[in-house]
Amino acid sequence: MDQPDIIAAIATPPGKGGVGIIRISGKNLTSLAENILGEHPKPRYAQLSRFLDVHGEAIDHGIALYFPAPNSYTGEDVLELQGHGGPTIMNLLLNRCLACGARMAQPGEFTLRAFLNQKLDLVQAESVADIIEASTSQAARCAVRSLQGRFSTTIDELTRLLIELRMLIEATLDFPEEEIDVLHTEMVKNKLDAIYAQLNSVLASAHQGKLLQEGIKTVLVGEPNVGKSSLLNQLAEDDVAIVTEIPGTTRDSIQKSITLAGVPVHIIDTAGLRETTDIVEQKGIERTHAAIRDADILIHLVDLSGDSRTQDDISLYAYSNDKPQIIVFNKIDLVDRAPKIDKWENAVDVYLSAKTGAGVELLREQILHAAGWQVAQSGEGLFTARQRHLEALENSQLHLNTAMAYRDNESEWVLLAEELRLAQDALSSITGRFTADDLLGEIFSHFCIGK
């Protein structure tokens, strides 16, 4: 699917550097290349060239790389000009490309063209952005696996199994005069069970991949002076937040990103919750409630030395009943208690000292556990995933759940076939087999310009 126009962009980060790259893509770049280079470039060859202005004077010297269609990243003709990485030189060279008939590329437009020209599927295209944005080495490796097609292959295999089952059922529906024997009915049941089990396995892996791609947003909440800032400093192993004995020292949210077992964890220290007439502190408390609403995990701190409140006295569930919650009983060093963990039905208690660090490692483990991270699934088979992937997998799972209700009654196999079709459509949306234009626009708009 060749695009009619030529796009160009600076493909290296803003600022000064040893090398800067201009990337150009479009249908038939011969004329543009000859205007800038003074000659037609040799395909797939690193050619030392002068980059010329309209008067034939050199703008810069550098390397030209030309990739004729369809053997290029976008599937179109692609020309890369690698010059000196100064912003002035890069802008002069980009303006020269625009004067030769190119236009400025939109964010993600090069990868969008690669998708439209079937060089990548949608999961692979998204993984390009995930590689660039990866905040840990494990996230980067998993994004590379997605780019190599691991996730896509898994989805394609599930789709193939659904298609086979649909063919079996719809063939039966097309020939109602043929008797449905027991073996045939059992085959349908077994195939559906196998697909359902495989989908659940993929969904579990996708949950892990989403944690790697997006990280875990963890919010520290509690009354003033219970040790939230001290705990943030312990988890970050750095003096991120100011710690004093004066209540209300933290008046705004402070965020620090750390890595636990290769998983990004975004820890937010919030203003202490209390009644106050201080306008600035009130604003901080408003931001605390906003952070609570957006959190993946809530960590509620209680000063174990300050009063005799117990688990039943804590109003944590007033914050949110639908988020994983960890209750931290802090300052065990002041009451001569040892670090420990108590597990409850909907929460877990961790006893620690944010001052000495005793028990903090227990909290690190519980953060990963509360988020659903499973070390056993963090190996070579993991791939990055996004929220839309999870939603599509869960939608497919919902249709398979409904299909299960129809499988034992041959008279309802028309409904069974329809649920399988809907499950297949949900899976296909992951790789882009059936994708609306507005979804494409949303996905690629988050890419950086030049990619």
C-alpha positions in Angstrom: 0.0 0.0 0.0 2.3 2.8 -1.2 1.6 6.3 0.0 1.5 9.0 -2.6 3.7 11.5 -0.8 7.3 11.6 0.6 7.9 12.2 4.3 11.1 13.3 6.1 12.1 13.8 9.7 15.1 14.1 12.0 15.4 10.6 13.4 17.9 11.3 16.2 17.1 13.0 19.5 17.1 16.8 19.8 20.3 18.4 20.9 24.0 18.1 19.9 25.6 14.7 19.1 28.3 13.1 17.1 25.9 12.0 14.4 22.5 13.2 13.3 20.2 11.3 10.9 17.5 12.5 8.5 15.1 9.7 7.4 13.1 10.0 4.2 10.5 7.6 2.9 8.2 7.6 -0.1 7.5 6.3 -3.6 10.4 6.9 -6.0 13.1 8.9 -4.2 15.4 9.1 -7.2 14.8 12.7 -8.0 15.1 13.9 -4.4 18.3 11.8 -3.9 19.9 13.2 -7.0 19.1 16.8 -6.0 20.6 16.4 -2.5 23.5 14.0 -3.3 24.3 15.1 -6.9 24.0 11.5 -8.1 21.8 8.4 -7.8 22.8 6.4 -4.7 23.8 2.8 -4.8 21.3 0.5 -3.1 22.2 -0.8 0.4 25.6 0.8 0.3 27.1 3.2 2.8 28.2 6.0 0.5 30.4 9.0 1.6 28.6 12.0 0.1 28.2 15.7 0.1 24.7 16.9 1.0 24.0 19.8 -1.4 21.9 22.9 -1.2 19.9 24.4 -4.1 23.1 26.1 -5.4 25.1 22.9 -5.3 27.1 24.0 -2.3 27.7 21.5 0.5 25.5 21.7 3.5 27.4 18.9 5.2 29.4 15.8 4.5 28.2 12.4 5.7 27.0 8.9 4.9 24.0 8.3 2.5 22.1 4.9 2.7 19.5 4.1 0.1 17.0 1.2 0.5 14.8 0.7 -2.6 11.2 -0.6 -2.1 10.1 -3.1 -1.0 13.2 -4.1 0.9 13.2 -1.3 3.4 11.7 -0.5 6.9 8.6 1.1 5.5 8.3 -1.0 2.3 8.8 2.2 0.3 12.0 3.8 -1.0 14.0 4.9 2.1 16.9 7.3 2.2 18.9 8.0 5.3 21.3 10.9 5.5 23.8 10.6 8.4 25.5 13.9 9.0 27.0 15.8 11.9 24.7 15.9 14.9 24.3 19.7 15.4 20.8 21.0 15.4 21.5 23.8 13.0 23.0 21.4 10.4 20.1 19.0 10.9 17.5 21.7 10.4 19.3 23.0 7.2 19.4 19.5 5.8 15.7 18.8 6.7 14.6 22.0 5.1 16.5 21.0 2.0 14.6 17.7 1.9 11.3 19.6 2.3 12.3 22.0 -0.5 12.9 18.9 -2.7 9.3 17.7 -2.3 9.1 16.0 1.0 6.8 17.0 3.9 7.3 16.7 7.6 6.5 13.2 9.0 3.9 12.9 11.7 4.8 11.0 14.9 5.0 7.3 14.2 4.3 7.7 10.5 7.3 5.7 9.3 6.2 2.7 11.4 2.6 3.3 10.3 3.7 2.9 6.7 5.6 -0.2 7.6 2.3 -1.6 9.0 0.2 -0.5 6.1 2.7 -2.0 3.7 2.6 -5.3 5.7 6.2 -5.1 6.8 5.0 -5.4 10.5 1.8 -6.4 12.1 0.2 -4.1 14.7 1.8 -5.9 17.7 5.3 -5.6 16.2 4.7 -2.0 15.3 3.8 -1.2 18.9 6.8 -3.1 20.2 9.0 -0.6 18.3 7.8 2.2 20.6 8.1 -0.2 23.6 11.7 -0.8 22.8 12.4 2.9 22.7 10.5 3.6 25.9 11.7 0.5 27.9 12.9 1.5 31.3 14.5 -1.8 32.3 16.7 -4.3 30.5 14.1 -7.0 31.0 11.4 -4.8 29.5 13.7 -4.1 26.5 14.3 -7.8 25.9 10.6 -8.6 26.1 9.8 -5.8 23.6 12.4 -7.2 21.2 10.7 -10.6 21.5 7.4 -8.9 20.5 9.2 -7.2 17.6 10.5 -10.6 16.5 6.9 -11.9 16.4 6.7 -14.0 19.5 3.4 -12.4 20.7 2.0 -12.3 17.2 2.8 -16.0 16.6 1.0 -16.9 19.8 -2.1 -14.9 18.8 -2.0 -16.3 15.2 -1.9 -19.9 16.6 -5.0 -19.2 18.8 -6.8 -17.7 15.9 -6.0 -20.7 13.7 -7.4 -23.1 16.3 -10.6 -21.0 16.5 -10.9 -21.1 12.8 -10.5 -24.9 12.7 -13.2 -25.3 15.4 -15.5 -22.9 13.6 -15.1 -24.8 10.4 -16.0 -28.1 12.2 -19.1 -26.6 13.7 -20.3 -24.7 10.7 -19.8 -27.7 8.5 -22.1 -29.6 10.8 -24.6 -26.7 10.7 -24.5 -26.7 6.8 -25.3 -30.4 6.6 -28.2 -30.9 9.2 -29.3 -34.1 7.5 -26.0 -35.8 8.7 -26.1 -37.3 12.1 -23.8 -35.8 14.8 -22.2 -38.8 16.4 -20.7 -38.8 19.9 -17.1 -38.7 18.7 -17.9 -35.5 16.7 -19.5 -33.8 19.8 -16.6 -34.8 22.0 -14.1 -33.4 19.5 -15.8 -30.0 19.7 -15.7 -30.1 23.5 -12.1 -31.1 23.6 -11.0 -28.5 21.1 -12.9 -25.7 22.9 -11.4 -26.7 26.2 -7.9 -26.7 24.7 -8.4 -23.3 23.2 -9.8 -21.9 26.4 -6.8 -23.2 28.4 -4.3 -21.8 25.9 -6.1 -18.4 25.9 -5.9 -18.3 29.7 -2.1 -19.0 29.5 -1.6 -16.2 27.0 -3.7 -13.8 29.1 -1.5 -14.6 32.2 1.6 -13.8 30.2 0.1 -10.6 28.8 -0.6 -9.4 32.3 3.1 -9.9 33.1 4.1 -8.2 29.9 1.9 -5.2 30.7 3.7 -4.8 34.1 7.0 -4.7 32.3 5.8 -2.2 29.7 3.9 0.2 32.0 5.3 -0.5 35.4 3.5 -0.6 38.8 2.1 2.7 40.1 2.4 2.4 43.9 1.1 5.2 46.2 2.1 5.7 49.8 -0.7 7.1 51.9 -1.3 7.8 55.6 -1.4 10.5 58.2 1.4 13.0 58.6 4.6 11.9 60.2 4.0 8.1 59.8 7.2 7.7 57.8 6.0 7.8 54.1 9.0 9.9 53.0 11.5 7.8 54.9 10.0 4.7 53.3 10.3 6.2 49.8 13.9 7.0 50.5 14.5 3.4 51.6 12.8 1.9 48.6 14.6 4.2 46.3 17.9 3.8 48.2 18.4 7.5 47.9 17.4 10.7 49.7 14.6 11.6 47.4 12.2 13.2 49.9 12.9 15.6 52.7 12.4 14.0 56.1 11.6 16.0 59.3 9.6 15.5 62.5 7.3 18.3 61.5 3.9 17.1 60.3 3.0 18.3 56.8 6.5 18.5 55.5 5.5 16.7 52.3 2.9 19.0 50.7 3.0 17.8 47.1 3.4 14.3 45.6 6.9 13.1 45.0 7.5 10.3 42.4 10.5 8.0 42.1 10.8 5.1 39.7 12.8 2.0 40.8 13.2 -1.5 39.5 12.2 -4.6 41.4 13.1 -8.0 39.7 13.4 -6.2 36.4 9.9 -4.6 36.8 9.5 -0.8 36.8 7.8 0.4 40.0 6.7 4.1 40.2 6.5 5.0 43.9 4.5 8.2 44.8 4.9 9.8 48.2 1.9 11.8 49.0 0.9 14.6 51.4 -0.3 13.3 54.8 -4.1 12.9 55.2 -5.5 15.1 57.9 -7.8 18.1 58.5 -6.0 21.3 57.9 -6.7 25.0 57.2 -3.4 25.4 55.3 -4.3 26.1 51.7 -1.1 24.7 50.3 -1.4 21.5 52.3 -5.1 21.2 51.2 -3.9 21.3 47.6 -1.4 18.5 48.4 -4.1 16.4 50.0 -6.3 16.9 46.9 -3.4 15.5 44.9 -3.1 12.6 47.3 -6.7 11.6 46.6 -6.1 11.9 42.8 -3.0 9.7 43.1 -5.1 7.1 45.1 -7.6 6.9 42.3 -4.9 6.3 39.7 -2.9 3.8 41.7 -2.3 0.2 40.9 -1.3 -0.6 44.5 -2.0 1.3 47.8 0.5 1.2 50.6 -1.1 2.5 53.8 1.4 3.5 56.6 0.6 3.3 60.3 2.9 4.5 63.1 3.1 1.4 65.2 4.7 3.4 68.1 2.1 6.2 68.0 -1.0 4.5 69.2 -2.6 1.1 69.7 -4.7 0.9 66.6 -5.1 -2.6 65.1 -6.0 -4.0 61.7 -9.7 -3.5 62.4 -9.2 0.2 63.2 -7.6 1.1 59.9 -9.8 2.9 57.4 -7.8 1.8 54.4 -10.9 0.4 52.6 -12.4 3.9 52.5 -9.8 4.7 49.9 -10.5 1.9 47.4 -11.9 -1.6 47.6 -10.9 -2.6 44.1 -7.1 -2.1 44.4 -4.4 -4.3 45.9 -3.6 -3.0 49.3 -0.6 -3.3 51.7 -0.7 -2.0 55.2 2.7 -1.1 56.6 3.1 -0.9 60.3 6.2 1.3 60.6 8.7 2.2 63.3 9.1 -1.4 64.7 12.5 -0.2 65.9 10.8 2.0 68.5 8.7 -0.9 70.0 11.2 -3.7 69.7 9.3 -5.7 67.1 10.8 -7.9 64.4 10.0 -7.6 60.7 7.2 -9.9 59.7 4.2 -10.4 57.3 0.6 -11.1 58.2 -1.7 -12.1 55.3 -5.4 -11.3 55.3 -8.2 -12.0 52.8 -8.0 -8.7 51.0 -4.8 -7.2 52.2 -1.4 -7.9 53.7 0.4 -6.4 56.7 4.1 -5.7 56.7 5.9 -4.8 59.9 9.1 -2.8 59.2 11.3 0.2 60.0 11.6 2.8 57.4 14.4 4.4 59.5 16.7 1.3 59.8 15.5 -0.6 56.6 14.5 -3.7 58.6 11.7 -5.4 56.8 11.9 -3.2 53.7 12.9 -6.2 51.6 9.7 -8.0 52.7 7.7 -5.0 51.4 9.5 -5.1 48.0 8.5 -8.7 47.6 4.9 -7.9 48.5 4.7 -5.1 46.0 5.5 -7.5 43.2 3.1 -10.1 44.6 0.2 -7.6 45.0 0.7 -6.5 41.4 0.5 -10.1 40.1 4.1 -10.5 39.1 5.1 -14.1 38.9 8.8 -14.9 38.8 8.1 -18.2 37.2 6.7 -16.4 34.2 9.5 -13.9 33.9 11.8 -16.0 31.6 12.5 -16.1 28.0 8.9 -16.6 26.8 7.6 -13.3 28.1 6.6 -10.4 25.8 5.5 -6.9 26.4 1.7 -6.2 26.2 -0.5 -3.1 26.4 -3.9 -2.4 28.0 -5.6 -2.8 24.6 -4.1 -6.3 24.2 -5.4 -7.3 27.7 -8.9 -5.9 26.8 -8.9 -7.9 23.6 -7.8 -11.1 25.3 -10.4 -10.6 28.0 -13.1 -9.9 25.5 -12.2 -13.1 23.6 -12.2 -15.0 27.0 -15.7 -13.6 27.7 -17.0 -14.9 24.4 -15.4 -18.3 25.0 -17.0 -18.4 28.4 -20.4 -17.8 26.7 -19.6 -20.5 24.1 -19.0 -23.1 26.8 -22.7 -22.8 27.7 -23.8 -23.8 24.2 -21.3 -26.6 23.5 -23.3 -29.5 25.1 -26.5 -28.9 23.2 -26.2 -29.4 19.4 -29.4 -27.3 18.9 -27.5 -24.2 20.2 -24.5 -24.7 18.0 -25.5 -21.7 15.9 -25.0 -19.5 19.0 -21.8 -21.4 19.7 -20.5 -20.6 16.2 -21.3 -16.9 16.6 -19.5 -16.7 20.0 -16.4 -18.3 18.4 -16.5 -15.7 15.6 -16.7 -12.9 18.1 -13.8 -14.4 20.0 -11.8 -14.6 16.8 -12.5 -11.0 15.9 -11.3 -9.9 19.4 -8.0 -11.8 18.9 -7.5 -10.5 15.4 -7.7 -6.9 16.6 -4.5 -7.5 18.5 -2.4 -8.0 15.4 -4.4 -5.6 13.3 -6.3 -8.0 11.0 -9.5 -6.1 11.7 -8.6 -2.7 13.0 -10.4 0.6 12.7 -8.6 3.6 11.3 -9.2 5.6 14.6 -7.4 2.9 16.5 -4.4 3.1 14.2 -4.3 6.9 14.7 -4.4 6.6 18.4 -1.6 4.0 18.5 0.9 5.7 16.2 0.3 9.2 17.5 2.3 8.2 20.6 5.4 7.4 18.6 8.3 9.9 18.4 8.8 11.8 15.1 11.2 10.0 12.8 9.9 6.6 13.8 
